[in-house]
Amino acid sequence: MLGDVETRSVSPVFVGRADELAVLTDALARAAGQEPQAMLVGGEAGVGKTRLTEEFVHEAARRGAVVAVGGCVEIGAEGLPFAPFSTALRTLHRLLPGELAAAAAGQEDELARILPELGDTPRGPHDEESTARLFELTARMLERLAADRTVVLVLEDLHWADTSTRHLLSYLFRTLASGRLVIVATYRADDVHRRHPLRPLLAELDRLRTVQRIELPRFNRAEVRRQLAGILASQPDEDFVDSVFERSDGNAFFVEELAACQRSGCRAGLTESLRDLLLVRVEVLPEAAQRVVRIVAEGGSTVEYPLLRAVAGLGEDELIEALRAAVGANILLATPDGDGYRFRHSLVREAVSDDLLPGERARVNRRYAEAMEADDWLIRAEERVIRLASYWYCANDAAKALPAVLAASVAARRRHAYSEQLNLLERALDLWESAPQEVREALRPVDYTEVYPPCGCDPATTPLGRLDLLAEATVAARFGGERERALKLTKTALRLLEEDQDPLRAAWFWTERSRLVSSLARGDGWEELAKAQELVKGLPPSQVHAEVLVRAAGWGMLHNPGPGNLEAAERAAAYARMLGAEEIELNARITVGCLLTDAGDAERGLAEMLVVRERAAELGLVMLAGRAHINLTSQLESMGRSREAVELAEQGVELVEKSRLLDTEAWLSGNMAESLYSLGRWDEAAEAARRGLSVGQSAAPRGSASARLSYLALARGELTEAGARLTAAHAHFGTHDSQPQHRIPLYRLAVGIAAGEGRIADVRAEITDAIAYGFPLGHHRYAWPLLLAAASAEADARGLPVADAGRAAALEVLRGAARALATPVPVWAAHAEFFRAELLRAEDRDTAADWAGVERAVRPLERPYLLARARHRLAEALLASGGDRAGAASLLGEAYATAERLGSRRLREDLALLAQRARLPLTGADAPAPPAPAPDPVEALGLTSRERDVLSLVAAGRSNRQIAEELFISPKTASVHVSNILAKLGVAGRGEAAALAHRLRLFGPLTPAGTAPPGV
């Protein structure tokens, strides 16, 4: 390697960029306060991005920060997965070996996919959450590493970044929450054309307030003059400054090149194109140095010295002299680790590479590939297979390139770099027909593919086929989040299968297509599954057949519940057992357990799922164990065993958190939130729901979490928030794949919000749609709360003019829907009792005895909110009938304490108003207080006498014009009064104001027809 070599043309003076450098150094100060910083530095090629980051790096190091730099590698379309992160983390591993080991403790195997020095990369597992798990672990490792020291990561040349690097950078920018960490990424702005893959990422990051973007402009004439003075070590001639400024247009790199050309006497270059100018600087080198420069240009962003020595074919002394000339001319630079060489600027490398003849380029790439095949130790092991594939591909040798590209795809898969795996597999498909037949026949599926299950053929003699590659590419696209590409690949495969007539393989692709159609919200996936089922009929037993049966049973459970699904699931489990496909069998048995509980055989169903959970954990099938936890917690909640559900959900979260199964964790968090809500632990429920929304990667678990937050907001009287969360849930769930377990709860929320806003017509429309949609077997758990919410809304609206018409028909519709619902456990029997009493209240026929029965049914259930509502109604009925005032006071006090603890504003207001009118204390008394004058509730709301009159007319359904006519004021004045009333009441519209006035009985005597919060 070279010692110190004098170089020329780089200015020793840092020109301009003071503002940009200040922004970067300010980020260091903010990071010191445990606030991670994300910076993007963009500008055209040669404008000075590298020089700016070098100055920043020096300043960061001076301030005691630990700095690591990594560059993206341009070695072809597939890229090198995680290249800049691997390089930067390797630096951190060298500088902070003990600290990084501690930060990665327990997850070394997984993190080795990005930093191979941590250990061997495991073969699996591979699924749609694999990449997200890896990203989450990387983020947590960086946060721990930067907990007590400032760490600066500089990622250069993002315009060359592979897809996995872009996705990881986006994830870090979005999720890093703590630590003294600064991430700076640079990119070449002029390369980011409309279809460049970096463009969507830049648009996404622009929307993040946490990301600062710095765009470097070109130098003005004064800055060019200062740069030239630094390079020449003297004041330049003004004519020369004018010439250089005009020629370079203020581009810092071209200023340097023009200055270097002037110093070396190649002034003729000033009349040529700038690209030719760069080549002139190469052409004045000795012949051997020119040859070495051309070889380095085709080797990639950096070429290791041992590899260069093997490819150049020069004696070591001759090679050193050639390198010394190239480095001295400031064309090549030694890499910071002293292990290889790179061009001082990528523009020079691109100019030299573009100047190679086609045959010359292929020959150089072949020599690189042959050298690497002859010696495994020339470059790092983790880079070898991917770079070898690139060299053989650029050498135009399909026979060598095809197996090399396939081997690289396997390496990319092992690093969870599924996008790169997909690109490599698509390259292999392009090479397929060009490769000699004998090469293709020598390839084996077992060496390069793993997604299509064994088909009973001999793996030692069965050659790899095009359909194997299409299957592998389909799953790689799905795992990489590129479902549209996956869908196109399945279409291509199925078109080929029309000729090949392989029904088993076709069934596999239709099953994949079903999954993709559903996830893309293009349908529910049943049409595709039905085709797969038809294809496997009559075929010999196989894993594909078993998988089709299991997926069909699972689809039926979620979309079309009924008794036939249990038989299908049991048949699928038996089929998989016969094949010895235990993972498929266990998956089927979870479905069997769910269907058993839905059918009423709860204990048997729970026992089945518990056995599967234990066996899956024993086999290390964490995702399957997580699915068992999800369904167990859901079924326990359905049975009213909420406390057990919470405990099991906590165990499940702990299990899957270690493996970073983010969607599984999100589902479990949503289930936990539902059970915590039931138990009255609402703050914990909100925290669990927000966690589910945060970690969920797919739409469905995020939709579930949004729905849970909507329930909480509705119960607390926050109608605007409840509506926003409901809208978000609808957006997440979509419209094409309607599952009853998602759809019915959203109806329930819509009914509650409409009731709270006084929109009784919308309540009736929603419940009519819900009943028409239907309540399938096992979904009584969602239907009873929905019907109760609608019945409560009807009872609350009794007396409103707008609600009178159609009430009898609406109540009859509700009674008819309830007759078909099961009450298999006490919690749903109590809901049925509550529902019956609310219907009687809506007809003004309820009695204290009815509500006493409801209170007795709810009391043992550990449902504090439901119990507080029942006690409110019982107290109201007792007072209306002139009954036990002491008992009513006790009930009101207990219910009020619950409402206060839960933060249910609306229930608290109702209870306070009832106690106020009955002149009963809510706290601090064992007996009713003596009668006292009741304060005016309208005055308590802060309304003036005129606003009282206006509100009474709003409650009666009058328009502004009608109000103006009755009160002899102008419509505009009436409108102003209405606006003031809405603000004082804290409501969003006239309907909600009317509902509040009616609910608080502001303009009528106390009757049994009090109110409750919207049913939830």
Secondary structure as GFF3:
##gff-version 3
##sequence-region A 1 1016
A	DSSP	alpha_helix	18	31	.	.	.	ID=ss1
A	DSSP	beta_strand	37	43	.	.	.	ID=ss2
A	DSSP	alpha_helix	49	62	.	.	.	ID=ss3
A	DSSP	beta_strand	66	71	.	.	.	ID=ss4
A	DSSP	alpha_helix	83	95	.	.	.	ID=ss5
A	DSSP	alpha_helix	97	103	.	.	.	ID=ss6
A	DSSP	alpha_helix	108	111	.	.	.	ID=ss7
A	DSSP	three_ten_helix	116	118	.	.	.	ID=ss8
A	DSSP	alpha_helix	130	145	.	.	.	ID=ss9
A	DSSP	beta_strand	151	156	.	.	.	ID=ss10
A	DSSP	three_ten_helix	158	160	.	.	.	ID=ss11
A	DSSP	alpha_helix	163	175	.	.	.	ID=ss12
A	DSSP	beta_strand	181	188	.	.	.	ID=ss13
A	DSSP	three_ten_helix	189	191	.	.	.	ID=ss14
A	DSSP	alpha_helix	198	206	.	.	.	ID=ss15
A	DSSP	beta_strand	211	215	.	.	.	ID=ss16
A	DSSP	alpha_helix	221	232	.	.	.	ID=ss17
A	DSSP	alpha_helix	238	248	.	.	.	ID=ss18
A	DSSP	alpha_helix	252	264	.	.	.	ID=ss19
A	DSSP	three_ten_helix	267	271	.	.	.	ID=ss20
A	DSSP	alpha_helix	274	283	.	.	.	ID=ss21
A	DSSP	alpha_helix	287	299	.	.	.	ID=ss22
A	DSSP	beta_strand	303	304	.	.	.	ID=ss23
A	DSSP	alpha_helix	305	312	.	.	.	ID=ss24
A	DSSP	alpha_helix	316	328	.	.	.	ID=ss25
A	DSSP	beta_strand	332	334	.	.	.	ID=ss26
A	DSSP	beta_strand	340	343	.	.	.	ID=ss27
A	DSSP	alpha_helix	346	354	.	.	.	ID=ss28
A	DSSP	alpha_helix	358	374	.	.	.	ID=ss29
A	DSSP	alpha_helix	381	394	.	.	.	ID=ss30
A	DSSP	alpha_helix	398	414	.	.	.	ID=ss31
A	DSSP	alpha_helix	418	432	.	.	.	ID=ss32
A	DSSP	alpha_helix	437	442	.	.	.	ID=ss33
A	DSSP	alpha_helix	445	448	.	.	.	ID=ss34
A	DSSP	alpha_helix	466	479	.	.	.	ID=ss35
A	DSSP	alpha_helix	483	500	.	.	.	ID=ss36
A	DSSP	alpha_helix	503	519	.	.	.	ID=ss37
A	DSSP	alpha_helix	526	536	.	.	.	ID=ss38
A	DSSP	alpha_helix	543	559	.	.	.	ID=ss39
A	DSSP	alpha_helix	563	579	.	.	.	ID=ss40
A	DSSP	alpha_helix	582	598	.	.	.	ID=ss41
A	DSSP	alpha_helix	602	619	.	.	.	ID=ss42
A	DSSP	alpha_helix	622	638	.	.	.	ID=ss43
A	DSSP	alpha_helix	642	659	.	.	.	ID=ss44
A	DSSP	alpha_helix	662	678	.	.	.	ID=ss45
A	DSSP	alpha_helix	682	695	.	.	.	ID=ss46
A	DSSP	alpha_helix	699	715	.	.	.	ID=ss47
A	DSSP	alpha_helix	719	733	.	.	.	ID=ss48
A	DSSP	alpha_helix	740	756	.	.	.	ID=ss49
A	DSSP	alpha_helix	760	773	.	.	.	ID=ss50
A	DSSP	alpha_helix	780	796	.	.	.	ID=ss51
A	DSSP	alpha_helix	801	804	.	.	.	ID=ss52
A	DSSP	alpha_helix	807	819	.	.	.	ID=ss53
A	DSSP	alpha_helix	826	842	.	.	.	ID=ss54
A	DSSP	alpha_helix	848	858	.	.	.	ID=ss55
A	DSSP	three_ten_helix	859	861	.	.	.	ID=ss56
A	DSSP	alpha_helix	864	880	.	.	.	ID=ss57
A	DSSP	alpha_helix	885	902	.	.	.	ID=ss58
A	DSSP	alpha_helix	905	918	.	.	.	ID=ss59
A	DSSP	alpha_helix	937	940	.	.	.	ID=ss60
A	DSSP	alpha_helix	945	955	.	.	.	ID=ss61
A	DSSP	alpha_helix	960	967	.	.	.	ID=ss62
A	DSSP	alpha_helix	971	985	.	.	.	ID=ss63
A	DSSP	alpha_helix	990	999	.	.	.	ID=ss64
###
